[in-house]
Amino acid sequence: MNMHIALTGGTGFIGNFLTTKFVENNHQVVILTRNPNHIKNPIPKVDYIPWNPKDPEFELKGLESSEILIHLAGEPLVGPPIIGRWTKSKKNKIYESRVLGTRNLINSLSLSDHKINTFIGMISGIGCYPDSGEKELDENSEISNEWLADLVLESENSITENLPNNIRNVILRAGIVLGKDGGGLKRLLLPSRFGVLGKFGTGNQWWSWMDIEDIYNCIAFFIENKHTGTFNVTTQNPVRQKEFVSTLSKHLHRPNTTWIPFLGNLYKLAIKIILGGVSAEVLYSRKINPSKLFQTGFICKYPLLAQSIKKNLNLE
């Protein structure tokens, strides 16, 4: 069925992939962006319309036929060039874009002509959960008391507390997203190619992940099926950090340095010094249980890490 879909954050890593896939499947796509006339590589058949996330009174023009709104926009939590520290200025930008920007978007909808009946938000993530070792985490698990967790909850509340009752809402908490053009895999490729990527600390921390193609499949699934609520979006096969490194090194035919004891502690110290609070995103253990997602009937195309890596490195 041909659908009319609107996206925020449509020019980013995930948004660009989703947009391309939607167009390939003959859906009509509109992207809300600050500068529609300055898109570097516009995707054919996509309409780009203006949106000011800082203005709660901004009237959106061009959504008259849109039925689905996918909200991805927000200051990146990580980057550039590799990851970057959470300075006070960076935190403010993240908060303004993800919390205030979401509130303003929903308020703008109330002032605009549209047919939106489904709102899918993926502006938070599994960073709301604490460092939990071997403990499995689901949507009902305790929330961390750290800054990122507060941000996640405020971002999600900005949706649930402001969205009209007649619009179905789905909130997706994504883990590490693997794709060749961005995300966690791209950041790890360079050090791995040089044979210097090792374990971080013990390397036993759990990393929960999903291939970007399955992110698309998941969102398409929720568009077609009328589920609502908050869902962890990861595969059912999290891996330990050292296993991730070993698998990536193996497929790149590079040395596996995870067996060298002192390197793990050296990497951990360097990560903490260089990245500050961001270091939690690679050093914490978050073993996500996504059973709520898979109980809906959703099926991953790439459930195993090796499958995703081979696909993204064009080794299939």
C-alpha angles and dihedrals in degrees: 000000000000110000135190108229131182124196138190115203087029095146096056129092097276096030094053091051092048092047093051092050093047091052091047087055091052098252122145110244132196121184121204109215140158096238111027091171094056103055109141098210109013115197114237116251092021123119117217115203130183122261129169108203091193093059116076090188096054110130113220114220119191101043096097093116100030116119101170128050118194111193115204102138120124144113106284114260090216134036171071123119097352106335114317133203127283098245120179089258092050091050091051092051091049092049095046093049100041102035107024092032091056093049090049092049092054091046090050089054090058089057096046139077109249145131097223111156100158129048117191114188124193101167098113128050145182090301086097090076123083129241098282109173110207095349116115116234128210135170091281096051121116117278122235120249093224128111096260092053091051089050092050093051094046090049091052093043090053085064102040095042097047107031114100115251092241092065116079112228130206120183117198122199104200126199125204108332115214121208137135095243101050147331128076098328095055092050091053098044098079098053089041092053089053091050095240100108110111141156119302106231108319091347088224095113114116119244116200114203148161134201114250091238089059089048086060092044090050094051091045088051092053091048091055097039122057100231120138137191138056122322136183106231109208136108121267088247112072115178135210114255092245090051090052091053093045092050093048093046091049093055092045090048090234130139117280107227098175091103094063105099103205095046093068094058091042092053091046092053092047092049092052093048096046101037105031110187093002088068089080089072092067102025100047121088113230112170101187122204106206095182092128089060095047093045086068089066097258114150127200118230091201107034096156126066094228090055092053094046093049091049094048093045091048092242097130 
